[in-house]
Amino acid sequence: MFAADEASRGLGIELLEHGRGTAVLRMTVTPAMVNGHGIAHGGHVFLLADTAFACACNSHGPVTVAAGADITFVAPAYEGDVLVATADERTRFGRSGIYDVSVRRGEEVIAEFRGRSRNITGSTMNSTGDTTAHSTPSTTTKESR
């Protein structure tokens, strides 16, 4: 999935480690990521955490998307900071899951993120990151009769 993620890779995000329900990613804050207050824009910090979440929740095979997520910003990040996001699965139930992501600069916590995932029934991802829909029973509608 990460290999096909142009948005994340375009920002220089690197996948360092991954396993079942886990992922570790790294991003360096560039001048283009700094807001008018001279700190990393929260959207970029969120994107890093969200990408780690996506890698962790898609590690089980079925295509999985975010059902929701929230983030708490704990400390500012600055241009040149190297941020590392570590995602860990907390639980999976049915087609849903909960994942926590810590974003750190060294040992200092920058943000804490919690993502809620949902599997898309009937879809899997192939080795190139492309989604393949599997046939599922169709629903007959008035228009299709």
Salt bridges, closest charged atoms under 4 A:
GLU6 OE2 - ARG9 NH2 2.70
GLU14 OE2 - ARG26 NE 3.01
ASP70 OD2 - ARG116 NH1 3.36
ASP81 OD2 - ARG105 NH1 2.51
GLU89 OE1 - HIS60 NE2 2.54
ASP100 OD2 - ARG90 NE 2.85
ASP100 OD1 - ARG114 NE 2.57
GLU108 OE1 - ARG105 NH2 2.58
